[in-house]
Amino acid sequence: MMKKAITQLALTALLLGASALSHAGAALNGVVDTVEGKPIAGAMVTVWNTEKNRKETVYTDADGRYAIDTSFTGKLAVRVRTPYFRDVTKDVSLTD
């Protein structure tokens, strides 16, 4: 019988590809992979606004890449969720 292990996602590139687009918003982009470096396809990447009452979600592509163009600014929470892995949440700050 195969045992399913719950592992931590590696988020070295996650979130930290935040770059300003314009006064209207910003882009968060990066790669979601395992600590061994294998990309995770289909992972949900969600960003919440400062008040935590709005969110935007995208899915990673076959290479684990994602991009979220958001109008949210301030202190944001970004979570990655995929089956068989623990959720990972990071805080980022985006300014106008």
Secondary structure, DSSP 8 states (H G I E B T S, - for coil): ------B-EE-SSSSTT-EEEETTEEEEEEE-EETTS-B-TT-EEEEE-TTSS-EEEEE--TTSEEEEEE---EEEEEEEE-TTB--EEEEEEE--
